[in-house]
Amino acid sequence: MNKDIFLTNNLTNKKEKFVPLDEKKIGMYVCGPTVYDNPHIGNARPLVIFDILFKVLKCKYGKNTVTYVRNITDVDDKIINSSKENNISIADLTKKIIKIFTDDCDFLNCEKPSEEPKATEHIELMIKMISKLIDKGFAYENKKHVYFLVNKFKDYGKLSNKKLEDLIAGSRINVSENKKNSEDFVLWKPSIDKEPFWDSPWGKGRPGWHLECSAMSKKFLGDKFDIHGGGLDLLFPHHENEIAQSRCANDTDMFANYWVHNAFITMSNEKMSKSQGNILKISDFKKKMSGQVLRLALMTAHYKQPLDWNDKLLNDCKNTLEKWYEVYIKLDTKIKIPDEMLLPLYDDLNTPGYIANLHKLYEKASNGKDKDKKIFVSACNFIGLLNQTKEAWLDFKKLKSLISEEDIIKKITLRNKARDDKKYEEADKIRDELLDKGVLIEDKDGKTNWKLK
Ligand SMILES: [Zn+2]
């Protein structure tokens, strides 16, 4: 489509027109998972958001022009601790979690990135980068540690809007550390006990976490590239440190041109945390619902806004898909989506706006014309929805409710007891809670029946 893409760039705090360095070679780097535990719903948001951005970029610039790199952190303190706690080798643990992560991405219908480099396969590049930083005077070695000298980089804090003086004032040097300044961060540290290690000019050790993204983005996208993405929690210090390392090592005035961050998922709804317990791991949802429900739910808020996660949201999304599948039609050929349909996505990835357009297309498709149904399904497919056939969706539905049968019966017993005790407010609350989970209850002839909505 001959329209510009706009993105909110955290480097300038402005919504800006996206101008690639090279229209034929677009690069996007997104910080990927640290593979120490099953991914949870918070990890799912960037997966879906940047998958959509990948699709939008390909739509504008062509399928083979976009390189999307998402790394896998497979050496880190959290991994070492989890391996000790669970008595499993680091290799077995990371292999297991990478498999779960890949399955989760499939479940969410996310396309595979162009590259998924692992940190442990790029240690040599990281060592090279550290040596360069030491040679140029941006880093120093002390007792087998190497630190980045933050006060040597004049733009430090520009991305996160932090002033170096404030950072210094807000931190204290830990006596066990060997840094010159409190704000310096580690590039290399010695490995102790049975921790994984690599040989380096500074002894047996392992890299600091921030370094891998600088090394791997350079390998796959070069010294400068277009978009760097990730969750908002990575803005500081991780992304700030990536910029410092890369620009100083590569001698550039720029690292990534556009910094795009997704906001958090919040759990303000008490009902969710109480009733769902541990069902915040993506893999746990698999037994309960189609991945499409999750995917749609993750798009309902703009990526810059927090998304409140609750049962009602999931139930609404399930009902929306249910409705949309009524006009589902199998596509034999590729159908062009009207340009105006895509406008919200081009405008800073406005997914709620795109969903609103889908609702309009659905209304049109409901009149029964195959042509309109095809356009509707094609527009859904564009953002990774309705890719399952109707049969597969219906199959899923049969066994999917947000609550087990045993729990439904328990809840109904509690609700009826509350009614007997004349605690009507409490009884109504339980009924509404069940309704939020898609369970409808009816009282008839002194008995309570239930069914799935
Ligand atoms: Zn990173």
Residues whose N, C-alpha, C, O or C-beta is under 5 A from the ligand:
A	BS01	ZN	C31 C213
